[in-house]
Amino acid sequence: MEPKRLYRSVKNKVLCGVCGGIGEYFQIDPVMIRLIWIFLMMFQTWRNLFHWFTGLSLVGGSLILYIIAAAIIPKAPEN
Protein backbone atom coordinates (compact mmCIF):
# COMPACT_ATOMS: atom_id res chain seq x y z
CA MET A 1 0.00 0.00 0.00
CA GLU A 2 1.38 3.39 -1.01
CA PRO A 3 1.73 6.00 1.77
CA LYS A 4 -0.64 8.96 1.68
CA ARG A 5 1.01 12.10 0.22
CA LEU A 6 -0.07 15.72 0.03
CA TYR A 7 -0.19 17.10 -3.52
CA ARG A 8 -1.62 20.21 -5.14
CA SER A 9 -4.85 19.19 -6.85
CA VAL A 10 -5.13 19.11 -10.62
CA LYS A 11 -8.91 18.68 -10.77
CA ASN A 12 -10.06 20.71 -7.71
CA LYS A 13 -8.09 23.89 -8.21
CA VAL A 14 -9.12 27.52 -8.24
CA LEU A 15 -5.72 29.22 -8.15
CA CYS A 16 -2.87 26.75 -7.64
CA GLY A 17 -4.73 23.75 -6.21
CA VAL A 18 -3.45 24.06 -2.62
CA CYS A 19 -6.87 24.03 -0.91
CA GLY A 20 -8.08 21.33 -3.31
CA GLY A 21 -5.05 19.20 -2.48
CA ILE A 22 -5.55 19.64 1.25
CA GLY A 23 -9.21 18.69 0.85
CA GLU A 24 -8.29 15.57 -1.12
CA TYR A 25 -5.65 14.63 1.46
CA PHE A 26 -8.13 14.79 4.35
CA GLN A 27 -10.95 13.40 2.15
CA ILE A 28 -13.27 16.38 2.64
CA ASP A 29 -14.80 18.84 0.21
CA PRO A 30 -12.20 21.44 -0.90
CA VAL A 31 -14.87 24.13 -0.62
CA MET A 32 -14.84 23.53 3.14
CA ILE A 33 -11.07 24.15 3.22
CA ARG A 34 -11.54 27.39 1.29
CA LEU A 35 -14.34 28.53 3.63
CA ILE A 36 -12.25 27.71 6.70
CA TRP A 37 -9.32 29.66 5.20
CA ILE A 38 -11.55 32.72 4.61
CA PHE A 39 -13.16 32.41 8.05
CA LEU A 40 -9.76 32.32 9.79
CA MET A 41 -8.62 35.38 7.82
CA MET A 42 -11.68 37.33 8.93
CA PHE A 43 -11.88 36.12 12.55
CA GLN A 44 -10.71 39.07 14.66
CA THR A 45 -8.98 37.16 17.50
CA TRP A 46 -7.04 35.02 15.03
CA ARG A 47 -6.00 38.17 13.13
CA ASN A 48 -4.67 39.79 16.31
CA LEU A 49 -2.73 36.68 17.34
CA PHE A 50 -1.26 36.33 13.85
CA HIS A 51 -0.19 39.98 13.85
CA TRP A 52 1.25 39.70 17.34
CA PHE A 53 3.36 36.61 16.50
CA THR A 54 4.48 37.56 12.99
CA GLY A 55 4.11 41.31 12.74
CA LEU A 56 2.25 40.82 9.44
CA SER A 57 -1.34 41.53 8.55
CA LEU A 58 -3.37 38.35 8.29
CA VAL A 59 -4.52 38.89 4.72
CA GLY A 60 -0.97 39.58 3.51
CA GLY A 61 0.43 36.80 5.70
CA SER A 62 -2.16 34.31 4.45
CA LEU A 63 -1.32 35.20 0.88
CA ILE A 64 2.37 34.64 1.59
CA LEU A 65 1.59 31.28 3.25
CA TYR A 66 -0.50 30.26 0.22
CA ILE A 67 2.31 31.17 -2.18
CA ILE A 68 4.84 29.23 -0.06
CA ALA A 69 2.49 26.22 0.04
CA ALA A 70 2.04 26.41 -3.74
CA ALA A 71 5.82 26.42 -4.17
CA ILE A 72 6.53 23.62 -1.68
CA ILE A 73 3.66 21.17 -2.26
CA PRO A 74 4.30 19.21 -5.46
CA LYS A 75 1.70 19.00 -8.21
CA ALA A 76 -0.28 15.74 -8.27
CA PRO A 77 1.01 13.21 -10.80
CA GLU A 78 -1.36 12.88 -13.73
CA ASN A 79 -2.25 9.19 -13.75
Buried (B, 14 or more C-beta within 10 A) or exposed (E): EEEEEBBBBBEBBEEBBBBBBBBBBEEEEBEEBBEBBEEEBEEEEEBEEBEEEEEBEBEEBBEEBBEEBBEEBEBBEEE
